[in-house]
Amino acid sequence: MTDNHSYKIFIKYLLSYIILLLLPITLIAMLVYSFFVSQLEEEVIAGNLNTLDNMRESMDEQLGRIEDTTRQMLIEDNSLYPYRISDQWGYKAWGITRELKRYQRMSPFIHEIWVYFKSDPAVFTSSGVYSLPMISNQIYQFEDWPASSMITDLQESRTASLLSPGYDEKSDERYLRMIQPMFPNQAKPYGSIVYLINEKSIHQLMSTYEKAEGSMWIFDQNNQLVTSIAKEDSPSRLALSKVITEGNHAPYQEITLEGTNYYLFLMESEQSGWKYASLLPIHVVMDKVNHAQNWLTYGIIAILIVGGGIIYVSMRSNYRPIHLLRKESHRLFPKR
């Protein structure tokens, strides 16, 4: 038997051992990869739903404070009544403004409170008293709430309404406006309460729970978009609003918006009926999976290299006595 033939046998056995090493490693790698993908998806779903639930609780708390403020002003405390019925305008303006400022301080989430009585020519706010023309033209100038609409809403609103954050040219801020008729169950409410909430306050609350890779959206009970924190490459408000309006409102689903695949997480508040949604691009999760897959592949290659090296050295060591014996036999009994 020639040395070349012996070397071929050695390589043959070496490869067979490496294949035997590769089979369990590959099986284990496939199981680990499948388990990792499943666990990652479960963690993404649970993490986002938990985030939305925390966001819902925080917003419910703030909206609950506003409801409590309305109830205290009109029913439980009714501290505005003695000033409202007063014939002394100065005392009336001072008293109502003082009470509104007190209520506003109880809920820092509220930027300003307005109270308008149909029998009065002015609007009482937690910052001062202004005539209707002044507050609608000089104090505030909303792009989406012109003076005529503002006055109409204050004078004729019979149901609670919500105006999405609109830009005010005077303060250079965006405000959410919640309009609450005084005793809306009556045939003719005798006034209106308006809560101005700075959009920055909502965003500050949302940023506590926002995922860096995704976006967060809030819709009211009528599926009207309240506000959102979204990146430039996020889908348009109209596209997502259509999904929220027409969708099945499952807590978790995969959707396609404007050519991009997303995980959509949705949660509705039983207290307010508001809906909280977050969008996470699927490729963000898959990038993590691919990254883990690459490291798993590198690990397998490293194990094969190290394992192959160990097998090679051990084979050389184990077969060396046989190889030496063979050489010695050939020396003692040379072929004729």
HUSULRA-V446620 format. One line per field, one symbol per residue. phi: phi as a letter, one per 30 degrees, with the letter a starting at -180 (. if undefined). burial: + if it has 16 or more other C-alpha atoms within 10 Angstrom, else -. A space follows every 50 residues. Layout:
BEGIN
phi: ???
burial: ???
END
This chain:
BEGIN
phi: .ddddddddedddddddddddddddddddddddddddddddddddddddd dddddddddedddddddddddddcbddhddeedddddcdddddddddddd ddddddbedddaccbbcddcdbcdbdclcbdedddcbcdbbddcbdeddd dddddbdcbdbbceecdcddchbcbdcccbddhddddbeclbcbccbddd ddddddddcddddcbbbbbddcidddaacbddddddddddeddddcdchd ebacbbbhicdbdccbbcdddcidcbbbcbeddddddddddddddddddd ddddddddddddddddddcdedddddddddddbddc
burial: ---------+---+--++--++------+---+---+--+----+--++- +++-++--++-++-++--++--+-----++--++-------++-++++++ +-++----+++++++++----+++++--++-++-+++--+++--+-+--+ +-+++-++---+++++++-----+++++++++++----+++++++++++- -+---+--+++--+++++++--++++++++---++----++--+----+- -+---------++++++++----+++++++++--+---+---+--+---+ ---+--++--++------------------------
END
